[in-house]
Amino acid sequence: MVSIEAIVRKVMGDDFIKKVVVQRDVSYDGEPILRIRVVYDDERGDPEASKMIEVTEQLWRLTSQGEEKLFPVTDFVSSADDTRQAAAA
């Protein structure tokens, strides 16, 4: 099976993506979800909306396969914001 990170890097461009963090979690409704944090290199610009949509569609297809259906919750975060959030934590 293709990994979530591999999908993100293929669609968005390997050199554009700094890191992809995936965590299993439970939604407020008690449903299983995957929190996917995509950190992109903001020095290279903002991500294209069409590529973010494509990533989301591919992640939906991937996470809806198999026994366990996991709803993907995807955040696209600039590397500058990621650094600020890490410092504040």
VEXDO-362366 format. One record per atom (N, C-alpha, C): residue number from 1; residue in one letter; atom name; x, y, z. Coordinates in nm, 3 decimals. Atoms other than C-alpha are relative to their C-alpha. Last residue first. Layout:
<nodes>
[node NUM,"A","CA",[X,Y,Z]];
...
</nodes>
This chain:
<nodes>
[node 89,"A","N",[0.046,0.119,-0.075]];
[node 89,"A","CA",[0.430,2.463,2.276]];
[node 89,"A","C",[0.087,-0.029,0.120]];
[node 88,"A","N",[0.101,-0.038,-0.097]];
[node 88,"A","CA",[0.494,2.819,2.157]];
[node 88,"A","C",[-0.043,-0.117,0.089]];
[node 87,"A","N",[-0.062,-0.084,-0.102]];
[node 87,"A","CA",[0.821,2.729,1.987]];
[node 87,"A","C",[-0.098,0.036,0.111]];
[node 86,"A","N",[-0.087,0.087,-0.078]];
[node 86,"A","CA",[0.656,2.442,1.798]];
[node 86,"A","C",[0.065,0.079,0.114]];
[node 85,"Q","N",[0.086,0.082,-0.083]];
[node 85,"Q","CA",[0.376,2.673,1.682]];
[node 85,"Q","C",[0.083,-0.092,0.090]];
[node 84,"R","N",[0.061,-0.084,-0.105]];
[node 84,"R","CA",[0.624,2.931,1.557]];
[node 84,"R","C",[-0.086,-0.083,0.094]];
[node 83,"T","N",[-0.108,-0.037,-0.092]];
[node 83,"T","CA",[0.827,2.668,1.368]];
[node 83,"T","C",[-0.055,0.084,0.115]];
[node 82,"D","N",[-0.034,0.122,-0.072]];
[node 82,"D","CA",[0.514,2.520,1.207]];
[node 82,"D","C",[0.106,0.030,0.106]];
[node 81,"D","N",[0.103,0.021,-0.102]];
[node 81,"D","CA",[0.398,2.868,1.111]];
[node 81,"D","C",[0.029,-0.123,0.084]];
[node 80,"A","N",[-0.012,-0.109,-0.097]];
[node 80,"A","CA",[0.728,2.936,0.932]];
[node 80,"A","C",[-0.102,-0.016,0.112]];
[node 79,"S","N",[-0.111,0.032,-0.089]];
[node 79,"S","CA",[0.724,2.592,0.764]];
[node 79,"S","C",[0.020,0.109,0.105]];
[node 78,"S","N",[-0.129,-0.049,0.050]];
[node 78,"S","CA",[0.381,2.671,0.623]];
[node 78,"S","C",[0.110,-0.036,0.100]];
[node 77,"V","N",[-0.060,-0.101,-0.086]];
[node 77,"V","CA",[0.094,2.448,0.735]];
[node 77,"V","C",[0.134,0.043,-0.059]];
[node 76,"F","N",[-0.117,-0.046,0.074]];
[node 76,"F","CA",[-0.146,2.238,0.526]];
[node 76,"F","C",[0.056,0.120,0.076]];
[node 75,"D","N",[-0.039,-0.140,-0.018]];
[node 75,"D","CA",[-0.384,2.058,0.761]];
[node 75,"D","C",[0.124,0.027,-0.083]];
[node 74,"T","N",[-0.128,-0.046,0.052]];
[node 74,"T","CA",[-0.555,1.732,0.664]];
[node 74,"T","C",[0.018,0.149,0.022]];
[node 73,"V","N",[0.009,-0.142,-0.032]];
[node 73,"V","CA",[-0.827,1.550,0.856]];
[node 73,"V","C",[0.136,0.059,-0.032]];
[node 72,"P","N",[-0.123,-0.080,-0.002]];
[node 72,"P","CA",[-0.852,1.205,0.694]];
[node 72,"P","C",[-0.030,0.147,0.028]];
[node 71,"F","N",[0.027,-0.129,0.062]];
[node 71,"F","CA",[-1.156,0.997,0.801]];
[node 71,"F","C",[0.128,0.083,0.006]];
[node 70,"L","N",[-0.050,-0.114,-0.075]];
[node 70,"L","CA",[-1.043,0.644,0.879]];
[node 70,"L","C",[-0.023,0.128,-0.078]];
[node 69,"K","N",[0.019,-0.121,0.080]];
[node 69,"K","CA",[-1.236,0.339,0.761]];
[node 69,"K","C",[0.041,0.120,0.086]];
[node 68,"E","N",[0.014,-0.121,-0.080]];
[node 68,"E","CA",[-1.097,0.027,0.927]];
[node 68,"E","C",[-0.008,0.122,-0.091]];
[node 67,"E","N",[0.100,0.016,-0.105]];
[node 67,"E","CA",[-1.164,-0.290,0.731]];
[node 67,"E","C",[-0.026,0.130,0.075]];
[node 66,"G","N",[-0.025,0.091,-0.112]];
[node 66,"G","CA",[-0.976,-0.202,0.416]];
[node 66,"G","C",[-0.112,0.000,0.102]];
[node 65,"Q","N",[-0.022,0.140,0.035]];
[node 65,"Q","CA",[-0.995,0.100,0.189]];
[node 65,"Q","C",[0.017,-0.083,0.126]];
[node 64,"S","N",[0.131,0.067,0.002]];
[node 64,"S","CA",[-1.149,0.434,0.289]];
[node 64,"S","C",[0.011,-0.146,-0.039]];
[node 63,"T","N",[0.047,0.028,-0.136]];
[node 63,"T","CA",[-0.813,0.575,0.397]];
[node 63,"T","C",[-0.137,-0.067,0.005]];
[node 62,"L","N",[-0.090,0.087,-0.075]];
[node 62,"L","CA",[-0.653,0.545,0.053]];
[node 62,"L","C",[-0.060,-0.040,0.135]];
[node 61,"R","N",[0.002,0.134,0.061]];
[node 61,"R","CA",[-0.945,0.686,-0.147]];
[node 61,"R","C",[0.084,-0.098,0.082]];
[node 60,"W","N",[0.133,0.058,-0.022]];
[node 60,"W","CA",[-0.988,0.979,0.093]];
[node 60,"W","C",[-0.004,-0.142,-0.055]];
[node 59,"L","N",[-0.001,0.047,-0.138]];
[node 59,"L","CA",[-0.610,1.041,0.084]];
[node 59,"L","C",[-0.135,-0.061,0.038]];
[node 58,"Q","N",[-0.077,0.125,-0.006]];
[node 58,"Q","CA",[-0.624,1.058,-0.295]];
[node 58,"Q","C",[0.005,-0.057,0.141]];
[node 57,"E","N",[0.074,0.107,0.068]];
[node 57,"E","CA",[-0.906,1.312,-0.286]];
[node 57,"E","C",[0.074,-0.133,0.007]];
[node 56,"T","N",[0.116,0.035,-0.082]];
[node 56,"T","CA",[-0.731,1.527,-0.024]];
[node 56,"T","C",[-0.078,-0.115,-0.064]];
[node 55,"V","N",[-0.051,0.074,-0.117]];
[node 55,"V","CA",[-0.402,1.523,-0.215]];
[node 55,"V","C",[-0.118,-0.049,0.083]];
[node 54,"E","N",[-0.041,0.133,0.046]];
[node 54,"E","CA",[-0.586,1.623,-0.535]];
[node 54,"E","C",[0.053,-0.086,0.114]];
[node 53,"I","N",[0.122,0.076,0.027]];
[node 53,"I","CA",[-0.761,1.909,-0.357]];
[node 53,"I","C",[0.035,-0.142,-0.044]];
[node 52,"M","N",[0.055,0.033,-0.131]];
[node 52,"M","CA",[-0.430,2.036,-0.217]];
[node 52,"M","C",[-0.127,-0.083,-0.015]];
[node 51,"K","N",[-0.081,0.110,-0.055]];
[node 51,"K","CA",[-0.282,2.009,-0.566]];
[node 51,"K","C",[-0.049,-0.039,0.140]];
[node 50,"S","N",[0.031,0.122,0.074]];
[node 50,"S","CA",[-0.564,2.214,-0.720]];
[node 50,"S","C",[0.079,-0.119,0.053]];
[node 49,"A","N",[0.128,0.056,-0.047]];
[node 49,"A","CA",[-0.530,2.476,-0.446]];
[node 49,"A","C",[-0.032,-0.132,-0.070]];
[node 48,"E","N",[0.108,-0.021,0.097]];
[node 48,"E","CA",[-0.164,2.531,-0.534]];
[node 48,"E","C",[-0.126,-0.069,0.051]];
[node 47,"P","N",[0.042,0.116,0.079]];
[node 47,"P","CA",[0.061,2.540,-0.229]];
[node 47,"P","C",[-0.115,0.036,-0.095]];
[node 46,"D","N",[0.115,0.067,-0.059]];
[node 46,"D","CA",[0.202,2.877,-0.127]];
[node 46,"D","C",[-0.039,-0.120,-0.085]];
[node 45,"G","N",[0.134,-0.048,0.033]];
[node 45,"G","CA",[0.548,2.992,-0.224]];
[node 45,"G","C",[-0.107,-0.078,0.073]];
[node 44,"R","N",[0.028,0.039,0.139]];
[node 44,"R","CA",[0.891,2.827,-0.234]];
[node 44,"R","C",[-0.140,0.043,-0.044]];
[node 43,"E","N",[-0.093,-0.078,0.082]];
[node 43,"E","CA",[1.004,3.007,0.082]];
[node 43,"E","C",[-0.019,-0.031,-0.149]];
[node 42,"D","N",[0.063,-0.127,0.038]];
[node 42,"D","CA",[0.689,2.867,0.242]];
[node 42,"D","C",[0.094,0.091,-0.079]];
[node 41,"D","N",[-0.105,-0.101,0.001]];
[node 41,"D","CA",[0.839,2.517,0.238]];
[node 41,"D","C",[-0.058,0.132,-0.050]];
[node 40,"Y","N",[-0.062,-0.032,0.129]];
[node 40,"Y","CA",[0.543,2.293,0.319]];
[node 40,"Y","C",[0.101,0.114,0.016]];
[node 39,"V","N",[-0.079,-0.123,-0.016]];
[node 39,"V","CA",[0.436,2.121,0.639]];
[node 39,"V","C",[0.074,0.023,-0.131]];
[node 38,"V","N",[-0.093,-0.015,0.113]];
[node 38,"V","CA",[0.157,1.868,0.583]];
[node 38,"V","C",[0.071,0.134,0.016]];
[node 37,"R","N",[-0.057,-0.136,0.000]];
[node 37,"R","CA",[-0.018,1.768,0.905]];
[node 37,"R","C",[0.108,0.004,-0.108]];
[node 36,"I","N",[-0.112,-0.005,0.092]];
[node 36,"I","CA",[-0.242,1.462,0.871]];
[node 36,"I","C",[0.045,0.145,-0.009]];
[node 35,"R","N",[-0.041,-0.140,0.009]];
[node 35,"R","CA",[-0.477,1.382,1.157]];
[node 35,"R","C",[0.128,0.003,-0.083]];
[node 34,"L","N",[-0.144,-0.018,0.015]];
[node 34,"L","CA",[-0.623,1.039,1.085]];
[node 34,"L","C",[0.026,0.150,-0.011]];
[node 33,"I","N",[-0.049,-0.090,0.103]];
[node 33,"I","CA",[-0.971,0.977,1.217]];
[node 33,"I","C",[0.152,-0.009,-0.009]];
[node 32,"P","N",[-0.145,0.004,0.021]];
[node 32,"P","CA",[-1.165,0.716,1.416]];
[node 32,"P","C",[0.040,0.091,-0.117]];
[node 31,"E","N",[-0.039,0.075,0.120]];
[node 31,"E","CA",[-1.518,0.830,1.504]];
[node 31,"E","C",[0.153,0.000,-0.017]];
[node 30,"G","N",[-0.044,0.134,-0.036]];
[node 30,"G","CA",[-1.607,0.933,1.859]];
[node 30,"G","C",[0.041,-0.087,-0.117]];
[node 29,"D","N",[0.114,0.091,0.007]];
[node 29,"D","CA",[-1.816,1.233,1.755]];
[node 29,"D","C",[0.036,-0.144,0.035]];
[node 28,"Y","N",[0.091,-0.038,-0.108]];
[node 28,"Y","CA",[-1.546,1.476,1.871]];
[node 28,"Y","C",[-0.123,-0.090,0.005]];
[node 27,"S","N",[0.072,-0.127,0.018]];
[node 27,"S","CA",[-1.315,1.288,1.638]];
[node 27,"S","C",[-0.086,0.029,0.122]];
[node 26,"V","N",[0.144,0.022,-0.003]];
[node 26,"V","CA",[-1.078,1.014,1.754]];
[node 26,"V","C",[-0.066,0.136,-0.011]];
[node 25,"D","N",[0.072,-0.074,-0.103]];
[node 25,"D","CA",[-0.709,1.014,1.672]];
[node 25,"D","C",[-0.147,-0.039,-0.006]];
[node 24,"R","N",[0.134,0.054,-0.019]];
[node 24,"R","CA",[-0.444,0.837,1.467]];
[node 24,"R","C",[-0.065,0.077,0.114]];
[node 23,"Q","N",[0.036,0.051,-0.132]];
[node 23,"Q","CA",[-0.150,1.062,1.392]];
[node 23,"Q","C",[-0.142,-0.054,-0.002]];
[node 22,"V","N",[0.129,0.071,0.000]];
[node 22,"V","CA",[0.027,1.138,1.065]];
[node 22,"V","C",[-0.023,-0.056,0.140]];
[node 21,"V","N",[0.021,0.065,-0.129]];
[node 21,"V","CA",[0.305,1.398,1.033]];
[node 21,"V","C",[-0.140,-0.061,0.000]];
[node 20,"V","N",[0.139,0.044,-0.010]];
[node 20,"V","CA",[0.428,1.498,0.688]];
[node 20,"V","C",[-0.011,-0.078,0.130]];
[node 19,"K","N",[0.032,0.123,-0.076]];
[node 19,"K","CA",[0.748,1.695,0.655]];
[node 19,"K","C",[-0.150,-0.027,-0.004]];
[node 18,"K","N",[-0.100,0.013,-0.106]];
[node 18,"K","CA",[0.928,1.967,0.458]];
[node 18,"K","C",[-0.023,-0.127,0.082]];
[node 17,"I","N",[0.048,0.050,-0.129]];
[node 17,"I","CA",[0.726,1.934,0.138]];
[node 17,"I","C",[0.116,-0.017,0.096]];
[node 16,"F","N",[0.089,-0.100,-0.058]];
[node 16,"F","CA",[0.811,2.150,-0.165]];
[node 16,"F","C",[-0.042,-0.037,0.142]];
[node 15,"D","N",[-0.082,-0.112,-0.047]];
[node 15,"D","CA",[1.116,1.943,-0.272]];
[node 15,"D","C",[-0.084,0.110,0.066]];
[node 14,"D","N",[-0.086,0.041,-0.112]];
[node 14,"D","CA",[0.907,1.625,-0.290]];
[node 14,"D","C",[0.078,0.117,0.057]];
[node 13,"G","N",[-0.140,-0.018,0.039]];
[node 13,"G","CA",[0.642,1.784,-0.510]];
[node 13,"G","C",[0.089,-0.025,0.120]];
[node 12,"M","N",[-0.043,-0.136,-0.031]];
[node 12,"M","CA",[0.279,1.840,-0.406]];
[node 12,"M","C",[0.142,0.030,-0.049]];
[node 11,"V","N",[0.093,-0.100,0.053]];
[node 11,"V","CA",[0.130,1.530,-0.572]];
[node 11,"V","C",[0.056,0.142,0.016]];
[node 10,"K","N",[0.016,0.018,0.145]];
[node 10,"K","CA",[0.419,1.286,-0.524]];
[node 10,"K","C",[-0.086,0.111,-0.060]];
[node 9,"R","N",[-0.123,-0.042,0.068]];
[node 9,"R","CA",[0.513,1.421,-0.181]];
[node 9,"R","C",[-0.012,-0.012,-0.152]];
[node 8,"V","N",[-0.017,-0.146,-0.016]];
[node 8,"V","CA",[0.158,1.399,-0.047]];
[node 8,"V","C",[0.120,0.048,-0.079]];
[node 7,"I","N",[0.104,-0.066,0.080]];
[node 7,"I","CA",[0.104,1.048,-0.187]];
[node 7,"I","C",[0.020,0.151,0.004]];
[node 6,"A","N",[-0.036,0.018,0.141]];
[node 6,"A","CA",[0.437,0.924,-0.049]];
[node 6,"A","C",[-0.101,0.069,-0.092]];
[node 5,"E","N",[-0.108,-0.094,0.033]];
[node 5,"E","CA",[0.357,1.072,0.292]];
[node 5,"E","C",[0.040,-0.010,-0.146]];
[node 4,"I","N",[0.057,-0.134,0.004]];
[node 4,"I","CA",[0.026,0.887,0.305]];
[node 4,"I","C",[0.107,0.101,-0.040]];
[node 3,"S","N",[0.010,-0.073,-0.126]];
[node 3,"S","CA",[0.198,0.560,0.223]];
[node 3,"S","C",[-0.061,0.139,-0.021]];
[node 2,"V","N",[-0.072,-0.126,0.008]];
[node 2,"V","CA",[0.121,0.349,-0.083]];
[node 2,"V","C",[-0.019,0.076,0.131]];
[node 1,"M","N",[0.085,-0.118,0.000]];
[node 1,"M","CA",[0.000,0.000,0.000]];
[node 1,"M","C",[0.089,0.125,0.000]];
</nodes>
